[in-house]
Amino acid sequence: MATKIGISAPATGEQPVTLSNEEVLRYSRHLIMPEVGMDGQLKLKRAKILCVGTGGLGAPLGLYLAAAGVGRIGIVDFDVVDRTNLQRQILFSSGDVGRPKIEAAAQRLRGLNPDIQIDTFKTKLTSDNALDIFRDYDIIVDGTDNFPTRYLVNDASVLLKKPNVYGSIFRFEGQITVFGYPDGPCYRCLYPEPPPPGLVPSCAEGGVLGVLPGIVGAIQAAEALKLIIGKGEPLVGRLLLFDALGMRFRELKLRKNPDCPACGTHATITKLIDYAEFCGIRGEEAPMPQNNVPEITPRELKSRLDRGDDLFILDVREPHEYQICNLGGYLIPLGELSRRVNELDSSREVIAHCRSGKRSTEATVFLRNAGFRKVLNLKGGILAWSDEVDPSVPKY
Amino acid sequence: MPVKVIIPTPLRAYAGKQESVEVQAATVGEALDSLTSQYQNLKQHLFGDDGRLRSFVNVYVNDEDIRYLQKDQTRLKEGDTVSIVPSIAGGTHART
């Protein structure tokens, strides 16, 4: 069931929608443009948009939709603001760290525009609640960050015949389009299936330029506003690619697949499915590392080092991560390990570590298979070392 | 003939960190073969065990999806740009 936490401001209801004198002043830069005008501004006031996710994409989206006077904005998120969010999630302030995102976001948006209604859904979007949450809204905007939720948002939008304004980002690159438009393609027309979890780029290649979601989210906001006022050419049937490094936009044709299982002529998806299973993921996100890998805890490592044991610390992170913090280990990035394994002495006891322990688990398995008998994985990586042994080591 | 293959950010790590690679090819299939023989680690990211292009990787010649042309048999002419466009999910980045 949808857990609707709070609804602010008077509902627009059935009565004829008009603008107060204050609102006329607030929206004057819209009203004086013929493309929006009073007609368009009243359409915005009557509009109901749902933003799934209040992170990097949701921040500019929420801010611009609220500022533009969209009468009712729903926001869905279950997460809590953490310090690493502040580099790009401009809805939040330093003082919001530790607060539920939905609360901080609603407060910010209500502060920006008290004349609109903000609906908050402090929940993870699931197959059980998506249709209930989506049903009330005209347009869905997808600002999520993982494949299962992307497919869930798509299928729910297709089933309810609602446009889905899509944006996704990776490092310096963004993809934007509008799915679910009448006769237009959907996400499954573009990508019938998600990548298996093992092939998703790992944290070693991850990260994102802080301003990138700002640009992509602002484009999503522009598309949502255009759909409401019915002006211009919507980004339907076109996939817009943005490369912030080269500072280039490219456009690719996106066709509706007649055999699409979600929106094709013989669609087989008639209800929401188990998206974790569909994406090959059980439980939360990435699959758990093999649990039979020999490990050492940070505290055990510390006491053995203090004892003067001969241990070789192998750091399998990337050089730019080593610059952030390190344990003085020998650096061989995981991706280079197979090529550089001859740099290691298999007679010595090796402690492999990374940031959180995931990459070093892979390294440990690899080295054991390569004949290294005495390899241990540092449990929890340098993050756990910082928590349990030396808080002066920064966490990232 | 020479054509440019644009490598997307998530796959650049497997293609010598390059944004694009120039290959000699008359069809899309040849272009991808040439690319993956130069960069063998790229192969598993583009093709499944059955040798077919993975369903979360799309390939375009200029702005057209090869699924709606002649797939890997699509002919290339000089100056064509082949783009590899994989599915990306990020809004923020799920850390591991």
Interface residues (C-beta under 8 A of the other chain):
Chain A: G53 G55 G56 L57 G58 N85 R88 Q89 G143 T144 D145 N146 F147 R150 G167 S168 I169 F170 R171 F172 E173 Q175 L190 Y191 P192 E193 P194 P195 L199 V200 P201 S202 C203 E205 G206 G207 V208 P213 L239 L241 D243 L245 G246 R250 E251 L252 K253 L254 R255 N257 E285 A286 G335 S356 K358 R359
Chain B: P8 T9 P10 A13 E19 Q44 H45 R54 S55 F56 N58 Y60 D63 E64 D65 R67 Y68 S83 V85 P86 S87 I88 A89 G90 G91 T92 H93 A94 R95 T96
